Structures are given as structure tokens and as C-alpha cells.
Amino acid sequence: MPFDRTRMTINYLTMEATKQITRKLTGSKAMAQALEQEMNRDKNIFIMGEDVGKYGGIFGSTTGLYEKFGQERIMDTPISETGFIGAAIGAAAEGLRPIVELMFVDFHGVVMDQIYNHMAKIPYMSGGSVKLPIVLLTAVGGGYSDAAQHSQTLYASFGHLPGMKVVAPTFPNDIKGMLISAIRDDNPVVFMFHKTLQGLGWMDQLDASLGPVPEEVYTTPLDKAKVVREGKDVTIVGVQMMTVEALKAADKLVERGIDAEVIDLRSIKPIDKETLLKSVAKTGRMVVVDEDYYSYGITAEVSAIVASEGFKHLKAPIARLAIPDVPIPYSRVLEKYVIPDANDIINAVENMVTY
């Protein structure tokens, strides 16, 4: 058989295209790639925070960046959140585009004034003349017996205050796309990443923490929820790990003759009302599940939106699942008890479909 160079070239290109499509990254690597690509694009971007330099961030989000960009653009800071987040706000006001990491979201208490009274309000109080293109990265979530001061999500605490966009993506492709969008936004953005979904070797490994991520630069909207599973009988709304638990529940509910639609909220502020209401109009039932506290949280906000603007579609009362209003326990058994899981979602759905 004669040598066919054309066919060989086509096969090679097909293999390369397939490799490109099926390339998978963990959540942490998706973050690191987004940061690297944006720093290559814009010299005004720099990163600062505790252990973001040579260590690469304790949750892997800045791995390899110090070696490439050096200490002038990847800045390790003292343990002084008020100082370095305040410095980032000042840098943003002067035209730079800082990305600053608050290691654990639980630490926001020590820097609340800088975040709530400066970052969120200066653009408004200046009549728009001062822009603050700053991204506040922060790790959220429990499941590792880190106890009450290192295990919260606090989505609603940030979503409650006007002046900031707040996002919490779940899957690696959304992590990369939403982080790039956050960096390019001229408004302050709080970017909350879940520790469990970073895909780190010293944590429990989940399938959801590894997924296909395009090599090229792309953006994902900061104000849109995502239907990650189509269904007709009930809508389940989750955020980050609760989206993962909702998908597990939906798979088991199929065996019981219930077809669940699952929505990954992704954006805490603003909330995508359109996607929520469209789904409820189809299913007539809704379960909202959250790893934040029950009172005054995401479950309450989503439920209020649907009850006030989509009440006519509801066939049953909305069900809410969240952490009880107690500090998250250190005990692994008690921690597991207070954080909702797939079984809790299944029970809520089965109780609902009896209406």
C-alpha cells in the first residue's frame, strides 16, 4: 500500500483535536491556568496574599506562577488581612488590577471594614469616578474537620451587601471561565472556590473536581446559573458541593421514577432569576440546598424569588436544606450530620412529590 501523507496528516490533526477536547484539569489547575493566561495578557495584573508565592497557595490556585512572574507580581504577604486587602483596594483605585487571596472565607471578620465599607462602596460613593477592578479570591467549605473557624461558606454574607459581584463556580471549566471574567470586570468580584473541588492530592478525590477545560482563553458570564441536568418532575438548586450532591441524588431518584432537573447557581450576586423561574414553570416543584446556614441564606433568597414571582407554577411548598444555625462542629460525625447530602435531598424530593 502506497504511503499516504495526506491521510497521515489528517489523522494527526484529528488526534490533536481530540486531545484538545478531552483535556482535563482539576479545579486548582483551572484556576492557575486562568491566572497565568490573564497575567500574560495584562501587565497591570498582580496577585497578593498569604503563601501565594513559592508555596503556590495552600489550595493550589497559584501553583507555578511565582517561578514565571516573580515576586513583583506574585506577592507573599504577612498575616495581616486588613493590611494587604487594603493595599489591593488602593492599587485598584490607582489603575492596577489586583487579585488578592483571603485564605479562608472565615477570616473575613478581621477585614470586614476593608471589604464591606471600602471595596464594595467606593465606586458608588465616588459616583463611578473610581473603579475597583479587584478580585477577592477566598476558599470556602467544610468536610475536613477544620471546625467552626475554617469550615464555613458564608455565601449570603457577601451576597447581602450591594456593590460586589459574588460567584461560586463548581466545575473546572466554569472555574476557569468565570475567573477570567472576574479579572476583566471593572467591578469588585468575590470569587469563592470550594476546597473539596480543587482536586488536591491531600483531600478526598471527587470526580467533580476533574473535568474538561479548553486550553484557549474564554469567558463565562458572572450572572448566569447553569442547568446541569434536565428534568421534568422537580427542580433542585445547589451551589458548589451541594450541586454535586444534587446530581448524586438525581441519579438515584431516577430509579424511583422521579426525573429531577439540577441547577448549579454559580452566581450568588446577582442571582439568575430567569433560569430559576423557567425551571419551576416546567417542574412545578423546587428543593434548594446550601452549605451555608439555614437562616437568612441562599435557600431563603431563592425561595423568596420563586414564591413571589413564580408562585402560580408551584404544586408543592418549596423545600429548603442547609446547615442548622449552629457553628460547624469539629467532630467528623457531627460535621457530616449538619451538612446536607444526597440522601437528605432524596428524602425532601420524595416528601414533595406526594403533593
C-alpha positions as CSV (number, residue, x, y, z in Angstrom):
1,M,0.0,0.0,0.0
2,P,1.5,3.4,-1.0
3,F,2.4,5.9,1.7
4,D,-0.4,8.5,2.1
5,R,1.0,11.6,3.6
6,T,-2.4,13.5,3.4
7,R,-4.2,10.8,5.4
8,M,-1.5,10.7,7.9
9,T,-1.7,14.5,8.4
10,I,-5.5,14.4,8.8
11,N,-5.2,11.6,11.3
12,Y,-2.6,13.5,13.3
13,L,-4.8,16.6,13.3
14,T,-7.8,14.6,14.4
15,M,-5.8,13.1,17.3
16,E,-4.6,16.6,18.3
17,A,-8.2,18.0,18.2
18,T,-9.5,15.0,20.2
19,K,-6.7,15.6,22.8
20,Q,-7.7,19.2,23.0
21,I,-11.3,18.4,23.6
22,T,-10.8,15.8,26.2
23,R,-8.0,17.5,28.1
24,K,-9.0,17.6,31.8
25,L,-7.8,19.8,34.7
26,T,-8.6,19.9,38.4
27,G,-10.2,23.0,39.9
28,S,-6.9,24.3,41.2
29,K,-5.1,23.8,37.9
30,A,-8.0,25.5,36.1
31,M,-7.6,28.5,38.4
32,A,-3.8,28.6,38.0
33,Q,-4.2,28.5,34.2
34,A,-6.7,31.3,34.2
35,L,-4.4,33.4,36.3
36,E,-1.4,32.7,34.1
37,Q,-3.2,33.5,30.9
38,E,-4.6,36.8,32.2
39,M,-1.3,37.8,33.7
40,N,0.3,37.2,30.3
41,R,-2.3,39.4,28.7
42,D,-2.2,42.3,31.1
43,K,0.9,43.6,32.9
44,N,-1.3,45.5,35.4
45,I,-2.5,42.3,37.0
46,F,-0.7,41.1,40.1
47,I,-1.5,38.6,42.9
48,M,-1.0,39.0,46.6
49,G,-1.9,37.0,49.7
50,E,-0.6,34.6,52.3
51,D,1.5,31.7,50.8
52,V,0.6,32.5,47.2
53,G,4.3,32.7,46.1
54,K,6.7,29.8,46.2
55,Y,4.2,27.7,48.0
56,G,1.7,28.2,45.3
57,G,-1.3,28.8,47.6
58,I,-2.4,26.3,50.2
59,F,-5.2,25.2,47.8
60,G,-3.1,25.2,44.7
61,S,-4.6,28.2,43.0
62,T,-1.2,29.9,42.2
63,T,1.0,26.9,41.6
64,G,3.9,27.7,39.3
65,L,3.1,31.4,38.9
66,Y,5.9,32.7,41.2
67,E,8.5,31.0,39.1
68,K,7.1,32.6,35.9
69,F,6.2,36.1,37.1
70,G,8.5,36.7,40.1
71,Q,8.0,38.4,43.4
72,E,6.9,41.7,42.0
73,R,3.7,40.2,40.6
74,I,3.2,37.3,42.9
75,M,3.5,38.8,46.4
76,D,3.6,36.9,49.6
77,T,2.2,38.9,52.4
78,P,2.3,39.0,56.2
79,I,-0.6,37.6,58.2
80,S,-2.4,40.9,58.1
81,E,-5.6,40.7,56.0
82,T,-6.6,44.3,56.8
83,G,-3.2,45.5,55.5
84,F,-2.8,43.6,52.3
85,I,-6.5,43.7,51.2
86,G,-6.5,47.4,51.9
87,A,-3.3,47.7,49.8
88,A,-5.0,45.9,47.0
89,I,-8.0,48.3,47.1
90,G,-5.6,51.2,46.9
91,A,-3.8,49.7,44.0
92,A,-7.1,49.1,42.1
93,A,-8.1,52.7,42.7
94,E,-4.8,53.8,41.1
95,G,-5.4,51.7,37.9
96,L,-3.9,48.3,38.6
97,R,-5.9,45.1,38.6
98,P,-5.0,43.2,41.8
99,I,-6.1,39.7,42.6
100,V,-6.0,39.2,46.4
101,E,-6.5,35.9,48.3
102,L,-8.2,35.7,51.6
103,M,-7.0,32.3,52.6
104,F,-10.2,31.1,54.3
105,V,-13.5,32.9,53.9
106,D,-14.0,32.6,57.7
107,F,-11.3,35.3,58.1
108,H,-13.4,38.0,56.6
109,G,-14.3,39.1,60.1
110,V,-10.9,40.6,60.6
111,V,-11.1,42.6,57.3
112,M,-14.8,43.4,57.1
113,D,-14.3,47.1,57.1
114,Q,-12.0,47.0,54.0
115,I,-14.3,44.7,52.2
116,Y,-17.7,46.0,53.1
117,N,-17.0,49.7,53.6
118,H,-14.3,50.3,51.0
119,M,-14.2,47.7,48.3
120,A,-18.0,47.5,47.9
121,K,-18.8,51.1,48.4
122,I,-16.0,53.4,46.9
123,P,-17.2,53.1,43.3
124,Y,-20.7,54.1,44.3
125,M,-19.6,56.8,46.7
126,S,-17.3,58.3,44.1
127,G,-20.1,58.5,41.5
128,G,-18.3,55.9,39.4
129,S,-15.2,58.0,39.0
130,V,-13.1,55.5,41.0
131,K,-13.2,51.9,39.6
132,L,-12.0,49.0,41.7
133,P,-11.2,46.1,39.3
134,I,-10.2,43.8,42.2
135,V,-10.8,40.1,42.5
136,L,-11.0,38.7,46.1
137,L,-10.3,35.0,46.0
138,T,-11.3,33.0,49.0
139,A,-11.7,29.3,49.9
140,V,-15.0,28.0,51.3
141,G,-16.5,24.8,52.6
142,G,-16.3,22.1,55.2
143,G,-15.9,18.3,55.3
144,Y,-12.4,18.1,56.7
145,S,-12.9,18.6,60.5
146,D,-11.5,22.1,60.3
147,A,-14.1,23.2,62.9
148,A,-16.1,26.3,63.3
149,Q,-13.5,28.9,62.2
150,H,-12.3,27.2,59.0
151,S,-15.3,25.4,57.5
152,Q,-17.9,27.9,56.5
153,T,-19.1,29.1,53.1
154,L,-20.7,32.4,54.0
155,Y,-22.2,32.9,50.5
156,A,-25.0,35.0,51.8
157,S,-22.8,37.2,54.0
158,F,-21.2,38.6,50.8
159,G,-24.3,38.4,48.6
160,H,-26.2,40.5,51.1
161,L,-24.2,43.7,50.6
162,P,-24.6,45.8,47.4
163,G,-21.6,46.8,45.4
164,M,-19.9,43.5,44.8
165,K,-20.4,40.6,42.4
166,V,-20.2,37.2,44.2
167,V,-19.6,34.0,42.3
168,A,-19.1,30.4,43.4
169,P,-18.5,28.0,40.4
170,T,-18.5,24.3,40.8
171,F,-16.8,22.6,37.8
172,P,-13.3,23.2,36.4
173,N,-14.4,24.7,33.1
174,D,-16.6,27.2,34.9
175,I,-13.9,27.9,37.4
176,K,-11.6,29.0,34.6
177,G,-14.1,30.9,32.6
178,M,-15.6,32.7,35.5
179,L,-12.3,33.6,37.0
180,I,-11.2,35.2,33.7
181,S,-14.5,37.1,33.5
182,A,-13.9,38.3,37.1
183,I,-10.4,39.5,36.4
184,R,-11.7,41.5,33.4
185,D,-14.6,43.1,35.2
186,D,-14.2,46.7,36.4
187,N,-16.3,46.0,39.5
188,P,-15.1,44.2,42.7
189,V,-15.7,40.5,42.4
190,V,-15.6,38.0,45.3
191,F,-14.6,34.6,43.8
192,M,-15.4,31.8,46.2
193,F,-13.7,28.4,45.4
194,H,-14.6,25.3,47.3
195,K,-11.7,23.4,48.9
196,T,-13.1,20.0,48.0
197,L,-13.5,20.9,44.4
198,Q,-9.8,21.9,44.0
199,G,-8.8,18.3,43.3
200,L,-5.8,18.4,45.7
201,G,-4.0,15.2,46.5
202,W,-4.3,15.6,50.3
203,M,-8.1,15.9,50.1
204,D,-10.8,13.5,49.2
205,Q,-10.8,12.9,45.4
206,L,-14.1,13.6,43.7
207,D,-15.0,13.1,40.0
208,A,-16.5,16.6,40.0
209,S,-13.1,18.2,40.8
210,L,-11.7,17.0,37.5
211,G,-13.2,18.0,34.1
212,P,-12.6,19.1,30.6
213,V,-11.1,22.6,30.3
214,P,-10.3,24.2,27.0
215,E,-6.7,25.4,26.6
216,E,-7.7,28.6,24.9
217,V,-8.8,31.7,26.8
218,Y,-12.5,32.0,27.2
219,T,-15.0,33.8,29.5
220,T,-18.1,32.6,31.3
221,P,-20.8,35.0,32.4
222,L,-20.8,36.1,36.1
223,D,-24.6,36.4,36.3
224,K,-26.0,33.1,34.9
225,A,-27.0,29.9,36.6
226,K,-26.5,26.6,34.6
227,V,-28.9,23.7,34.2
228,V,-26.5,20.8,34.6
229,R,-29.2,18.1,34.4
230,E,-32.5,18.4,32.5
231,G,-35.6,17.0,34.3
232,K,-39.4,17.4,34.4
233,D,-40.6,16.5,37.9
234,V,-38.7,18.7,40.4
235,T,-36.1,21.4,40.3
236,I,-33.1,21.0,42.7
237,V,-30.9,24.2,43.1
238,G,-27.4,23.8,44.5
239,V,-24.2,25.7,45.0
240,Q,-20.8,24.1,44.6
241,M,-20.7,20.8,46.7
242,M,-24.4,20.9,47.0
243,T,-24.7,20.8,43.2
244,V,-22.5,17.7,43.3
245,E,-24.8,16.2,46.0
246,A,-27.9,17.2,44.0
247,L,-26.6,15.3,40.9
248,K,-26.0,12.2,43.0
249,A,-29.5,12.5,44.3
250,A,-30.9,12.9,40.8
251,D,-29.2,9.7,39.6
252,K,-30.8,7.8,42.5
253,L,-34.2,9.4,42.1
254,V,-34.4,8.1,38.5
255,E,-34.6,4.6,40.0
256,R,-37.6,5.7,41.9
257,G,-39.4,7.1,38.9
258,I,-38.6,10.8,39.6
259,D,-36.9,12.9,36.9
260,A,-35.0,15.8,38.6
261,E,-33.7,18.9,37.0
262,V,-30.5,20.2,38.7
263,I,-29.4,23.9,38.6
264,D,-25.9,25.0,39.5
265,L,-26.5,28.5,40.8
266,R,-22.9,29.6,40.1
267,S,-23.7,33.3,40.7
268,I,-24.6,34.4,44.2
269,K,-24.9,38.0,43.4
270,P,-26.7,38.7,41.1
271,I,-28.9,35.6,41.1
272,D,-30.2,34.4,37.8
273,K,-33.9,34.7,38.3
274,E,-34.8,33.8,34.7
275,T,-33.3,30.3,34.8
276,L,-34.9,29.5,38.2
277,L,-38.3,30.7,37.2
278,K,-38.2,28.9,33.8
279,S,-37.3,25.6,35.5
280,V,-40.0,25.9,38.1
281,A,-42.6,26.7,35.4
282,K,-41.6,23.3,33.9
283,T,-41.4,21.1,37.0
284,G,-43.7,22.8,39.5
285,R,-41.6,21.8,42.5
286,M,-38.3,23.1,44.0
287,V,-35.7,22.0,46.5
288,V,-33.0,24.5,47.4
289,V,-29.9,23.0,49.1
290,D,-27.0,25.1,50.5
291,E,-23.8,24.5,52.6
292,D,-24.4,27.9,54.2
293,Y,-26.5,28.5,57.3
294,Y,-30.3,28.0,57.1
295,S,-31.5,31.4,58.3
296,Y,-31.2,34.4,56.0
297,G,-29.2,32.4,53.5
298,I,-29.3,31.4,49.8
299,T,-32.1,29.0,50.4
300,A,-34.2,31.8,51.8
301,E,-33.4,34.2,48.9
302,V,-34.0,31.6,46.1
303,S,-37.3,30.6,47.8
304,A,-38.4,34.2,48.1
305,I,-37.8,34.8,44.5
306,V,-39.7,31.8,43.3
307,A,-42.5,32.3,45.8
308,S,-43.0,35.9,44.8
309,E,-42.5,35.7,41.1
310,G,-43.4,32.1,40.2
311,F,-45.9,31.1,42.9
312,K,-48.6,30.1,40.3
313,H,-46.4,27.3,39.0
314,L,-45.8,25.6,42.3
315,K,-47.5,22.3,43.0
316,A,-46.0,22.0,46.5
317,P,-44.2,24.1,49.1
318,I,-40.6,24.9,48.4
319,A,-38.2,22.7,50.5
320,R,-35.0,24.2,52.0
321,L,-31.9,22.2,53.1
322,A,-29.0,23.9,54.7
323,I,-26.7,23.8,57.8
324,P,-28.6,24.3,61.0
325,D,-28.0,27.6,62.8
326,V,-25.0,26.2,64.8
327,P,-21.3,26.6,64.4
328,I,-19.9,23.8,62.3
329,P,-18.7,21.0,64.6
330,Y,-15.1,19.7,64.7
331,S,-16.3,16.1,65.2
332,R,-16.3,14.4,61.8
333,V,-19.6,12.6,62.6
334,L,-21.3,15.7,63.7
335,E,-20.0,17.7,60.8
336,K,-21.3,15.2,58.4
337,Y,-24.6,15.3,60.2
338,V,-25.1,19.1,59.8
339,I,-24.0,19.3,56.1
340,P,-26.8,18.3,53.7
341,D,-26.1,15.3,51.4
342,A,-27.7,13.3,48.6
343,N,-29.8,11.3,51.0
344,D,-31.3,14.5,52.5
345,I,-32.2,15.7,49.1
346,I,-33.8,12.4,48.1
347,N,-35.9,12.5,51.3
348,A,-37.0,16.1,50.6
349,V,-37.9,15.3,47.0
350,E,-39.9,12.1,47.9
351,N,-41.9,14.0,50.5
352,M,-42.6,16.7,48.0
353,V,-43.9,14.5,45.1
354,T,-46.6,13.2,47.3
355,Y,-48.4,16.6,46.8
